[in-house]
Amino acid sequence: MARIITLCNQKGGVGKSTSSTNLAAFLAALGQKVLLVDFDPQANATSGMGLNPKRIETSVYHALIGKADVKNAITKTGILGVDILPATSALAGAGVELVDMPRREYKLKEALDTVRLDYDFIIIDSPPSLGLLTINALTAAQKIIIPSQCEYYALEGLADLLHTIQMINANLKTRVGVMGALLTMYDRTSRLHRAVAKEIKRKFPGYVFDTVIPRNVSLAEAPSYGKTILHYAPYSHGAKAYRSLAQEILRMEEIRVV
């Protein structure tokens, strides 16, 4: 049964979609069958995988509100071992439609439960907010990865999100665990970045990945070509970092790579 991991941060522009798509690609490269769930109305993970959101007829939105079976919404990507449950701008209206539905916080979980046996990992890219869509992305997950830029506001955001996860577990009777904070867009020549990274590790011991994602031109360019870093620049520093992250997660989950 698939391990479900949500990448979440209420702050935008921290590398959630970049990390979601590249983590999915490298987990697949290491022998895992992966479903990438784009749960952000901006659909960046969908376009980053080479799909045009405007041409998608059946998406995660339809599966969420019960208009389509989730298996009919899943589509292949150009990457062996990676399927995607794509998003379109229609997902933006789902938050309103869910309000009056019973068990509204669990709609994504219920949809994904029907395909968990088909995958080793399900990776969810959540929207940059703490609304009903994000709550669905959190309740569907077993573990959370929190991409965080190396700036001082990240410290406050990380603490707030950890508190939110505790509240969700207490009030919605879930058992969502924090896999770790993932430091992104890191510039080792920046004194500020080094200081913030050190402070995050000091304040949240045991909650920070060893792998750090560097600021890398290739990582920024790859989505514009509809490619992951594995296929755009496989020998770049960004590619090496995401391979390391995938390997670190497999070790944490005690999965041997053959």
N, C-alpha and C positions, 0 to 999 in steps of 0.2 A: 504494500500500500504506500502511495506516494507520501513523501515528506513535504509539507506545505510551508513555504517561507514567504513572508510578505516584506517587501522593502518599503519602509515608511518614514516620512518626516513631514511635519506640517509646513515646513519651509520649502519653497520652490527653488530650483536651480542648484540643488546639492548633488546631483548625479544619480537620482533614483532610476530613471529610465536607462541611462547609460549602463549603470551597474546591473539592472535587471536583464537587459538583452545580452550583455557580455558574460554575465554569470551563467545564463542559460546555455550560451554557445560553448563555454569551456566545460561545463558539467557534461554536456553531450559529447564533447571531444574526449572526455575521460570515461566514456562508456555508459553514461546515464541517459535514460529516456526522460525528456523534459517537456512539460507544458508551461509555456509562458502566458500569463494572464495579464492583458493590458487593462487595468481598471481605472485609468485616468482619461477623462473626456478629451484631453489634448491629444491622445493617441500617439504619443511620441515613440513608445515601444513598438507599436504597429508599423509606423513609417520607418523606424530604425531597422526593422526586419525586412524592409523592401516591399511592404504592402501599401497600397494607397487607401487610406481610410474612407475616402469619398466613393470608392467603388465596391465597398463591402456591404452586402445586403443583409447578412445575418451576423450579429456581433454579440459581445458579452451583455450588452443592454437587453437584447431579446431573451437571452437565457436567464437574466436576472429577474425580469418581471413576468416570466412564464409564457412568453410568446413563442419560444422555440426551445427545442431540446438542446442542451449544451453540446451534445455530440455533433449536432448539425451546424453549430456555430464555430467549432474548432476547425482550423485549416492548417495545411502544411506550410512550412517555411522553406527557404532554400538551403537550410542547414539540416544535415542528416541527424535525426534523433531529437529535433526540436519542433514541436507543434505550437500553434499560438491560438489563444482565444482573443480575437482582436477587439479593439474599441473603435467607436466613431463618436462624433460630437453629440449624437443622440443620448449618450450616457449622462450628459449634463442634466437632463431632465429626470433621470431615474431617482435622484434624491427626493424630488417632490412626489413622484408616483409611489415611492416606497412608504411614505409617511403613514398612510391609512391601512397598509397591509399587515396581516398578522405575522409575527416572527420576522419583522422587517429587518432586524439586525443580522439575521442568519441566512438571508437569501443566497448570497454567494457561496456560503458553506454548503448549503443544501444542493446547489447546482454542481459544485465540484465533487461532492461525495459520490456522484454517479460515475465519475471517471477516474477516481483515485487509484483503482486497480490497474489502470492502463499506463501509469507512469511511475518513475522513481522519484522525481521531484516535480512540484508545481511551484513556480516562481510568480508572485503577484506584484505588479508595479502599481502602487496606490497613488491617489491624487494628493496634491500638496495642501491638505486641509485636515480638519478633524470633524468633518461632517458625517452623514449617514453612510456615504460610500466608503469612507476610510474605516468606519466602525465595522462595516461588512468585511473589508479586507483584513482587519485585525481578528475578528471572530472566526474567520475561515482558516486562519493560520495556526500552526503549532509553534513556530518560531518567528521572531522579528529581527530583521537587519535594519539598522538605522544609519543611512549614509549621512555623514556630517562634514561640512567644510571646516577647515582649520581657521575659524574666526571666533571671537569671544561670544558672539550671540549664539553660537552653536552649543555652548555650555548650558545656557538657559533652556534652549529648545530641547536638548537631550534630557534634562531633568524633568521638564514638563511632559514629554512623551512617555518617559518611564512611569510617571505618576498616572497618566491616562491609561496605560496598559494595566496597571494595578487596579484602577477603578473598573475597567472593563471586566477583568477577571472576577472582581468581587461582586459586581452587579449583574453580569450576564452569565455567571457560572461557567466561565471558560478557563482554560489552562494555557494561556498564551505565554511562552517564555521568550526572553530576550537573548538572541544568539550573540549579538554584539553591535557596537557602533563601528562603522566603517569610515575611516578618514579618507576623504576624497579631495581631488584637486590640490594635492600637497606639493609645495615647493620647498625642497630641503635647503635652498639658499636663503629662504625668508626667515628672519629671526622671529617674526610674529607666528608663522606657521609652526616652527619648532616649539615655541613657548606654549601655544594652544594645545598642540598634540600632547605635550608633556603634562599639561594641566588636566586634559580630558582623561588621560590614563591614570593620573593620581586621584581624581575625584570619582572615577567609575572603574575601580580595579576589577578585572575579570569580565568587564563588559566591552572591551575594545579588541578588535581583530589585530593580530600581528601584522597582517598584510595592510599596506598603505597604498592607495591609488594616487599616482603622481599626476601633476598637471602635465598634460601631454597633447601636442597639436594633433596627432593622429586620432586620439580619442574624440576630439572635437570635430574632426573632419568626417569620420566614418559614417555617422548617421545621415549626412547629406547625400551619401551614395547608397543608402539603404543597406548598409553592411555593418556587421559587428567588427570589432577590432581584430578578431581572429582571422577574418577574411580580408580585411582592408590592409592591415599592417601587422602581420603575425609575429614579427621580430622586434616590434617597438617596446618601449618601456611600459606602455599601457597594457599591451597584450601580456607581457610577462607578469604584471601585477594581477590581472584578472585570472590568469592561470593559477597563480599562487593562492588567490582567494578561493577558487574552486577546490583546490587541493586541501586547503585548510578546513573548508566546510566538510569535505568527505572524511577527513581525519576526525573532526568533531562528532560526526555522525557514525564513526567507526565503520566506514565503508572502504573496503580494500579495492584499489584500482589494479586491474589485471594488466 
